[in-house]
Amino acid sequence: MMKVLVTDGHWRKTLAVVRSLGRKNIHVTVGERTFLNTSFFSKYCQSRLIYPSPRLHPDRFIEFLLRELSQNRYDCLIPMEEETLLLIAKYHSEISKLTSLLIPELSKIEFVRNKANLLQFAERHGIPVPKTLYPSPNLLTLKNDDLFNIPIPSVIKPRVSFGSFGLVYVNRKEDLPSSYQAVHQRYPLPLVQEYIPDGGGTFGFCALFDHHSNLKAAFVHKKLRMYPVRGGPSTLRESVEHPQIMELGLSLLRLLDWKGVAMVEFKVDPRDQTPKLMEVNPRFWGSLQLAIFSGVDFPYLMLKIAKGEEVEPVLSYQVGMRCRWLLLGDILHFLTNPNRFHLNPSFFHFFEPNTCYDILSKEDPLPILGSIATFITFLYDPEMKRFLERR
């Protein structure tokens, strides 16, 4: 039986990997720094590891991981969060002697995480981006109107951030300097970017490349609802065909000579119908379950490629499939959206035949308890509180 080690059991995307591989009779071991996490409760999680926090104790985490990999045979290691991905990429040469890996180089991960690097690179290669100001240290006073040739409303964004943390929306030009300084105190030299109006849709292009940067899987989804409402992780999303976004996302990742998985996010500008690049996630994305449900089983394909198997590219899938993060994302969207009773589709459509759920599952129900435990952990755990405060 094949054995896989998956990190970061808290997250719904990790649960998607666990279920995908477990249903194929692959022995899945999940690691996390606490037992109170979503994936440990899955019936497909056959072994559980409690490891030192990658965030607080990176050296101890790597020592633990190397010891575990040397003492137990694993066919593949799949890192799920950026903290673990960065550490594993840093120690790639040591880890790859003990198990199979399919991840980008450390330099590529660090490059795309920095939105200034990414957007300037994309713009140089003809990929549309929002109008963006890249302040330098000698421009921090931001009193010269020439610096603010950015339409209002605008968005102040950290160069490196997680989800929607650190975003500040500015609706009046006179508020821009003070808002910028406030963000700069926590996130040095953030970007100032035009706000792309709603109406065109936000899309994710998801892809998997082999060790030689050959495309092996591709998928596009559209965000239907998000939390926070104005912009954040999707709480309801749908599989779609969008050739232009697939072409732009594929072009960008090929220019980067990418390996492993990535998700490239675009927002279509309704003023000219042009997709504008938002960010690149150099890891598995939160809405992974939708791709699997639609017929693109990224985790299993990654495992086969990491093991050196030949895989035919998977470039077609079912469109019109939906996946919902009900607990707690879509509930929070509903509670914070002023138009909550006029959502399309309705919040109260729970049993649509084309809709699956990130966590809820009749045949694997206990992760519901794990997700509640995760939520409580995030509320009261000192490490998570410090993490969220830094964000």
Protein Blocks (a to p, Z undefined) as FASTA:
>chain_A
ZZdddehklbmklmmmmmmmmmnopacddddfbfbdfklmpmklmbdcddddfklmmmlm
mmmmmmmmmmpccfbdcdfbfklmmmmmmmmmmmmmmmccddddfklmmmmmpmmlmmmm
mmmnopacdddddddfklmnomafklmmcccddddddfbdghjehiacdfbfklmmmmmm
mmmmmmghiaddddddehjbpadddddddfkopafbdcddddfbdcdfkbccdfbdcddd
dfklmmmmmmmmmmnopghjddddddddfklopacdfbdcfbdcfklmmmmmnopafklm
mmmmmnopacdddfbdcehiacddfblmlmmmmmmmmklmmcccdfklmkbfkbccfklc
fklmmlmmmmmmmmmmmmmmmklmmmmmmZZ
